[in-house]
Amino acid sequence: MEISDENCREATGMPYGWRKTGETYTCERCGKPTSNRKLFTCGPIGGKVGYSWCDECISDFDRELEWKNEQSFKENITCPWCGYEDPDSWEFEGEYDDAYECPECGKKFILEVHTEVTYTSKRRIEDMPEGWRGDD
């Protein structure tokens, strides 16, 4: 069976990765006491092994995440409202727009452009020593 947030909630009543510890922690979002704890999967980070959020903050975060309907790292601008993929995405010249309007449904959304820059370098032929055979 594949591990997912949905089947984890069914089995434990908690979203994937969260657990009730029996100890009391402080919610890092609102400051309320909570027994919820989520450990970092890669081990301690900055001396911390995990973090704590109360049930209400977990629920709020999940609700906000679902509402955003983020369309991450797509080849074309994709509307989170109607799903329209703009074939003319390359024409967008900015890096960020918090009121981009979908050409299909007309609703506004936040748009972020992610640009990847790579470099190639090599020696110049004119700098190659005379008689060089590649084994030096």
MODELLER restraints for C-alpha pairs under 7 A, 6 or more apart:
rsr = mdl.restraints
at = mdl.atoms
rsr.add(forms.Gaussian(group=physical.xy_distance, feature=features.Distance(at['CA:4:A'], at['CA:16:A']), mean=6.66, stdev=0.5))
rsr.add(forms.Gaussian(group=physical.xy_distance, feature=features.Distance(at['CA:5:A'], at['CA:15:A']), mean=5.40, stdev=0.5))
rsr.add(forms.Gaussian(group=physical.xy_distance, feature=features.Distance(at['CA:5:A'], at['CA:16:A']), mean=4.65, stdev=0.5))
rsr.add(forms.Gaussian(group=physical.xy_distance, feature=features.Distance(at['CA:8:A'], at['CA:14:A']), mean=6.69, stdev=0.5))
rsr.add(forms.Gaussian(group=physical.xy_distance, feature=features.Distance(at['CA:8:A'], at['CA:15:A']), mean=6.09, stdev=0.5))
rsr.add(forms.Gaussian(group=physical.xy_distance, feature=features.Distance(at['CA:8:A'], at['CA:16:A']), mean=5.41, stdev=0.5))
rsr.add(forms.Gaussian(group=physical.xy_distance, feature=features.Distance(at['CA:9:A'], at['CA:15:A']), mean=5.10, stdev=0.5))
rsr.add(forms.Gaussian(group=physical.xy_distance, feature=features.Distance(at['CA:9:A'], at['CA:16:A']), mean=6.87, stdev=0.5))
rsr.add(forms.Gaussian(group=physical.xy_distance, feature=features.Distance(at['CA:17:A'], at['CA:38:A']), mean=5.82, stdev=0.5))
rsr.add(forms.Gaussian(group=physical.xy_distance, feature=features.Distance(at['CA:18:A'], at['CA:36:A']), mean=6.49, stdev=0.5))
rsr.add(forms.Gaussian(group=physical.xy_distance, feature=features.Distance(at['CA:18:A'], at['CA:37:A']), mean=5.74, stdev=0.5))
rsr.add(forms.Gaussian(group=physical.xy_distance, feature=features.Distance(at['CA:18:A'], at['CA:38:A']), mean=4.75, stdev=0.5))
rsr.add(forms.Gaussian(group=physical.xy_distance, feature=features.Distance(at['CA:19:A'], at['CA:36:A']), mean=5.57, stdev=0.5))
rsr.add(forms.Gaussian(group=physical.xy_distance, feature=features.Distance(at['CA:19:A'], at['CA:37:A']), mean=5.54, stdev=0.5))
rsr.add(forms.Gaussian(group=physical.xy_distance, feature=features.Distance(at['CA:19:A'], at['CA:38:A']), mean=6.50, stdev=0.5))
rsr.add(forms.Gaussian(group=physical.xy_distance, feature=features.Distance(at['CA:20:A'], at['CA:35:A']), mean=5.31, stdev=0.5))
rsr.add(forms.Gaussian(group=physical.xy_distance, feature=features.Distance(at['CA:20:A'], at['CA:36:A']), mean=4.66, stdev=0.5))
rsr.add(forms.Gaussian(group=physical.xy_distance, feature=features.Distance(at['CA:20:A'], at['CA:37:A']), mean=6.38, stdev=0.5))
rsr.add(forms.Gaussian(group=physical.xy_distance, feature=features.Distance(at['CA:21:A'], at['CA:35:A']), mean=5.52, stdev=0.5))
rsr.add(forms.Gaussian(group=physical.xy_distance, feature=features.Distance(at['CA:21:A'], at['CA:36:A']), mean=6.31, stdev=0.5))
rsr.add(forms.Gaussian(group=physical.xy_distance, feature=features.Distance(at['CA:21:A'], at['CA:37:A']), mean=6.65, stdev=0.5))
rsr.add(forms.Gaussian(group=physical.xy_distance, feature=features.Distance(at['CA:22:A'], at['CA:35:A']), mean=5.71, stdev=0.5))
rsr.add(forms.Gaussian(group=physical.xy_distance, feature=features.Distance(at['CA:23:A'], at['CA:35:A']), mean=5.42, stdev=0.5))
rsr.add(forms.Gaussian(group=physical.xy_distance, feature=features.Distance(at['CA:24:A'], at['CA:33:A']), mean=6.26, stdev=0.5))
rsr.add(forms.Gaussian(group=physical.xy_distance, feature=features.Distance(at['CA:24:A'], at['CA:34:A']), mean=5.50, stdev=0.5))
rsr.add(forms.Gaussian(group=physical.xy_distance, feature=features.Distance(at['CA:24:A'], at['CA:35:A']), mean=4.80, stdev=0.5))
rsr.add(forms.Gaussian(group=physical.xy_distance, feature=features.Distance(at['CA:25:A'], at['CA:33:A']), mean=5.67, stdev=0.5))
rsr.add(forms.Gaussian(group=physical.xy_distance, feature=features.Distance(at['CA:25:A'], at['CA:34:A']), mean=5.25, stdev=0.5))
rsr.add(forms.Gaussian(group=physical.xy_distance, feature=features.Distance(at['CA:25:A'], at['CA:35:A']), mean=5.83, stdev=0.5))
rsr.add(forms.Gaussian(group=physical.xy_distance, feature=features.Distance(at['CA:25:A'], at['CA:52:A']), mean=6.47, stdev=0.5))
rsr.add(forms.Gaussian(group=physical.xy_distance, feature=features.Distance(at['CA:26:A'], at['CA:32:A']), mean=5.68, stdev=0.5))
rsr.add(forms.Gaussian(group=physical.xy_distance, feature=features.Distance(at['CA:26:A'], at['CA:33:A']), mean=4.64, stdev=0.5))
rsr.add(forms.Gaussian(group=physical.xy_distance, feature=features.Distance(at['CA:26:A'], at['CA:34:A']), mean=5.87, stdev=0.5))
rsr.add(forms.Gaussian(group=physical.xy_distance, feature=features.Distance(at['CA:26:A'], at['CA:52:A']), mean=6.47, stdev=0.5))
rsr.add(forms.Gaussian(group=physical.xy_distance, feature=features.Distance(at['CA:27:A'], at['CA:33:A']), mean=6.03, stdev=0.5))
rsr.add(forms.Gaussian(group=physical.xy_distance, feature=features.Distance(at['CA:27:A'], at['CA:34:A']), mean=6.14, stdev=0.5))
rsr.add(forms.Gaussian(group=physical.xy_distance, feature=features.Distance(at['CA:27:A'], at['CA:52:A']), mean=5.10, stdev=0.5))
rsr.add(forms.Gaussian(group=physical.xy_distance, feature=features.Distance(at['CA:27:A'], at['CA:53:A']), mean=4.21, stdev=0.5))
rsr.add(forms.Gaussian(group=physical.xy_distance, feature=features.Distance(at['CA:27:A'], at['CA:54:A']), mean=5.38, stdev=0.5))
rsr.add(forms.Gaussian(group=physical.xy_distance, feature=features.Distance(at['CA:28:A'], at['CA:52:A']), mean=5.94, stdev=0.5))
rsr.add(forms.Gaussian(group=physical.xy_distance, feature=features.Distance(at['CA:28:A'], at['CA:53:A']), mean=5.80, stdev=0.5))
rsr.add(forms.Gaussian(group=physical.xy_distance, feature=features.Distance(at['CA:29:A'], at['CA:53:A']), mean=6.43, stdev=0.5))
rsr.add(forms.Gaussian(group=physical.xy_distance, feature=features.Distance(at['CA:29:A'], at['CA:57:A']), mean=6.85, stdev=0.5))
rsr.add(forms.Gaussian(group=physical.xy_distance, feature=features.Distance(at['CA:32:A'], at['CA:54:A']), mean=6.82, stdev=0.5))
rsr.add(forms.Gaussian(group=physical.xy_distance, feature=features.Distance(at['CA:34:A'], at['CA:53:A']), mean=6.83, stdev=0.5))
rsr.add(forms.Gaussian(group=physical.xy_distance, feature=features.Distance(at['CA:34:A'], at['CA:54:A']), mean=5.15, stdev=0.5))
rsr.add(forms.Gaussian(group=physical.xy_distance, feature=features.Distance(at['CA:36:A'], at['CA:52:A']), mean=5.59, stdev=0.5))
rsr.add(forms.Gaussian(group=physical.xy_distance, feature=features.Distance(at['CA:36:A'], at['CA:53:A']), mean=6.13, stdev=0.5))
rsr.add(forms.Gaussian(group=physical.xy_distance, feature=features.Distance(at['CA:36:A'], at['CA:54:A']), mean=6.25, stdev=0.5))
rsr.add(forms.Gaussian(group=physical.xy_distance, feature=features.Distance(at['CA:37:A'], at['CA:50:A']), mean=6.87, stdev=0.5))
rsr.add(forms.Gaussian(group=physical.xy_distance, feature=features.Distance(at['CA:37:A'], at['CA:51:A']), mean=5.82, stdev=0.5))
rsr.add(forms.Gaussian(group=physical.xy_distance, feature=features.Distance(at['CA:37:A'], at['CA:52:A']), mean=4.61, stdev=0.5))
rsr.add(forms.Gaussian(group=physical.xy_distance, feature=features.Distance(at['CA:38:A'], at['CA:50:A']), mean=5.38, stdev=0.5))
rsr.add(forms.Gaussian(group=physical.xy_distance, feature=features.Distance(at['CA:38:A'], at['CA:51:A']), mean=5.48, stdev=0.5))
rsr.add(forms.Gaussian(group=physical.xy_distance, feature=features.Distance(at['CA:38:A'], at['CA:52:A']), mean=6.23, stdev=0.5))
rsr.add(forms.Gaussian(group=physical.xy_distance, feature=features.Distance(at['CA:39:A'], at['CA:49:A']), mean=5.70, stdev=0.5))
rsr.add(forms.Gaussian(group=physical.xy_distance, feature=features.Distance(at['CA:39:A'], at['CA:50:A']), mean=3.92, stdev=0.5))
rsr.add(forms.Gaussian(group=physical.xy_distance, feature=features.Distance(at['CA:39:A'], at['CA:51:A']), mean=6.54, stdev=0.5))
rsr.add(forms.Gaussian(group=physical.xy_distance, feature=features.Distance(at['CA:40:A'], at['CA:49:A']), mean=5.85, stdev=0.5))
rsr.add(forms.Gaussian(group=physical.xy_distance, feature=features.Distance(at['CA:40:A'], at['CA:50:A']), mean=5.01, stdev=0.5))
rsr.add(forms.Gaussian(group=physical.xy_distance, feature=features.Distance(at['CA:43:A'], at['CA:49:A']), mean=6.19, stdev=0.5))
rsr.add(forms.Gaussian(group=physical.xy_distance, feature=features.Distance(at['CA:69:A'], at['CA:80:A']), mean=5.64, stdev=0.5))
rsr.add(forms.Gaussian(group=physical.xy_distance, feature=features.Distance(at['CA:70:A'], at['CA:80:A']), mean=6.48, stdev=0.5))
rsr.add(forms.Gaussian(group=physical.xy_distance, feature=features.Distance(at['CA:71:A'], at['CA:78:A']), mean=6.48, stdev=0.5))
rsr.add(forms.Gaussian(group=physical.xy_distance, feature=features.Distance(at['CA:71:A'], at['CA:80:A']), mean=6.46, stdev=0.5))
rsr.add(forms.Gaussian(group=physical.xy_distance, feature=features.Distance(at['CA:76:A'], at['CA:85:A']), mean=5.81, stdev=0.5))
rsr.add(forms.Gaussian(group=physical.xy_distance, feature=features.Distance(at['CA:76:A'], at['CA:86:A']), mean=5.79, stdev=0.5))
rsr.add(forms.Gaussian(group=physical.xy_distance, feature=features.Distance(at['CA:76:A'], at['CA:87:A']), mean=6.31, stdev=0.5))
rsr.add(forms.Gaussian(group=physical.xy_distance, feature=features.Distance(at['CA:76:A'], at['CA:89:A']), mean=5.46, stdev=0.5))
rsr.add(forms.Gaussian(group=physical.xy_distance, feature=features.Distance(at['CA:77:A'], at['CA:85:A']), mean=5.67, stdev=0.5))
rsr.add(forms.Gaussian(group=physical.xy_distance, feature=features.Distance(at['CA:77:A'], at['CA:86:A']), mean=5.41, stdev=0.5))
rsr.add(forms.Gaussian(group=physical.xy_distance, feature=features.Distance(at['CA:77:A'], at['CA:89:A']), mean=5.58, stdev=0.5))
rsr.add(forms.Gaussian(group=physical.xy_distance, feature=features.Distance(at['CA:78:A'], at['CA:84:A']), mean=5.55, stdev=0.5))
rsr.add(forms.Gaussian(group=physical.xy_distance, feature=features.Distance(at['CA:78:A'], at['CA:85:A']), mean=4.45, stdev=0.5))
rsr.add(forms.Gaussian(group=physical.xy_distance, feature=features.Distance(at['CA:78:A'], at['CA:86:A']), mean=6.46, stdev=0.5))
rsr.add(forms.Gaussian(group=physical.xy_distance, feature=features.Distance(at['CA:79:A'], at['CA:85:A']), mean=6.61, stdev=0.5))
rsr.add(forms.Gaussian(group=physical.xy_distance, feature=features.Distance(at['CA:79:A'], at['CA:102:A']), mean=6.20, stdev=0.5))
rsr.add(forms.Gaussian(group=physical.xy_distance, feature=features.Distance(at['CA:82:A'], at['CA:105:A']), mean=6.70, stdev=0.5))
rsr.add(forms.Gaussian(group=physical.xy_distance, feature=features.Distance(at['CA:84:A'], at['CA:104:A']), mean=6.61, stdev=0.5))
rsr.add(forms.Gaussian(group=physical.xy_distance, feature=features.Distance(at['CA:95:A'], at['CA:112:A']), mean=5.91, stdev=0.5))
rsr.add(forms.Gaussian(group=physical.xy_distance, feature=features.Distance(at['CA:95:A'], at['CA:113:A']), mean=4.89, stdev=0.5))
rsr.add(forms.Gaussian(group=physical.xy_distance, feature=features.Distance(at['CA:96:A'], at['CA:111:A']), mean=5.61, stdev=0.5))
rsr.add(forms.Gaussian(group=physical.xy_distance, feature=features.Distance(at['CA:96:A'], at['CA:112:A']), mean=4.59, stdev=0.5))
rsr.add(forms.Gaussian(group=physical.xy_distance, feature=features.Distance(at['CA:96:A'], at['CA:113:A']), mean=6.20, stdev=0.5))
rsr.add(forms.Gaussian(group=physical.xy_distance, feature=features.Distance(at['CA:97:A'], at['CA:110:A']), mean=5.79, stdev=0.5))
rsr.add(forms.Gaussian(group=physical.xy_distance, feature=features.Distance(at['CA:97:A'], at['CA:111:A']), mean=5.14, stdev=0.5))
rsr.add(forms.Gaussian(group=physical.xy_distance, feature=features.Distance(at['CA:97:A'], at['CA:112:A']), mean=6.67, stdev=0.5))
rsr.add(forms.Gaussian(group=physical.xy_distance, feature=features.Distance(at['CA:98:A'], at['CA:109:A']), mean=6.28, stdev=0.5))
rsr.add(forms.Gaussian(group=physical.xy_distance, feature=features.Distance(at['CA:98:A'], at['CA:110:A']), mean=4.20, stdev=0.5))
rsr.add(forms.Gaussian(group=physical.xy_distance, feature=features.Distance(at['CA:98:A'], at['CA:111:A']), mean=6.19, stdev=0.5))
rsr.add(forms.Gaussian(group=physical.xy_distance, feature=features.Distance(at['CA:99:A'], at['CA:108:A']), mean=5.21, stdev=0.5))
rsr.add(forms.Gaussian(group=physical.xy_distance, feature=features.Distance(at['CA:99:A'], at['CA:109:A']), mean=5.43, stdev=0.5))
rsr.add(forms.Gaussian(group=physical.xy_distance, feature=features.Distance(at['CA:99:A'], at['CA:110:A']), mean=5.83, stdev=0.5))
rsr.add(forms.Gaussian(group=physical.xy_distance, feature=features.Distance(at['CA:100:A'], at['CA:108:A']), mean=5.24, stdev=0.5))
rsr.add(forms.Gaussian(group=physical.xy_distance, feature=features.Distance(at['CA:100:A'], at['CA:109:A']), mean=5.36, stdev=0.5))
rsr.add(forms.Gaussian(group=physical.xy_distance, feature=features.Distance(at['CA:100:A'], at['CA:110:A']), mean=6.11, stdev=0.5))
rsr.add(forms.Gaussian(group=physical.xy_distance, feature=features.Distance(at['CA:100:A'], at['CA:111:A']), mean=6.31, stdev=0.5))
rsr.add(forms.Gaussian(group=physical.xy_distance, feature=features.Distance(at['CA:101:A'], at['CA:107:A']), mean=5.55, stdev=0.5))
rsr.add(forms.Gaussian(group=physical.xy_distance, feature=features.Distance(at['CA:101:A'], at['CA:108:A']), mean=4.33, stdev=0.5))
rsr.add(forms.Gaussian(group=physical.xy_distance, feature=features.Distance(at['CA:101:A'], at['CA:109:A']), mean=6.49, stdev=0.5))
rsr.add(forms.Gaussian(group=physical.xy_distance, feature=features.Distance(at['CA:102:A'], at['CA:108:A']), mean=6.29, stdev=0.5))
